[in-house]
Amino acid sequence: MRLNNVERIMAQSNIHIANINRQFKNIKCETSVKFMYSNNKKIVVITNKIAVSSDLNIVEKYIDELNNVDSSNIMSLRLP
């Protein structure tokens, strides 16, 4: 992810965390985002439990739909 995308997302990380958690809640998922931080041009999302691929899909879809982020420069999400 390019640095400007990271900066844009991190500048409003509290809003993004709330929105992602709302999406998790809407599908009755027990996963929730606790916090986010940037690390070497990457965004790390910390959840309350081990995420599965469907959780990653929700986060990825949310990021793709952000208006102020160039989604063509975003790498795929992955588990550690």
Secondary structure, 3 states (H helix, E strand, C coil): CCHHHHHHHHHCHHHHHHHHHHHHHHCCCCCCEEEEEECCCCEEEEECCCCCHHHHHHHHHHHHCCCCCCHHHCCCCCCC
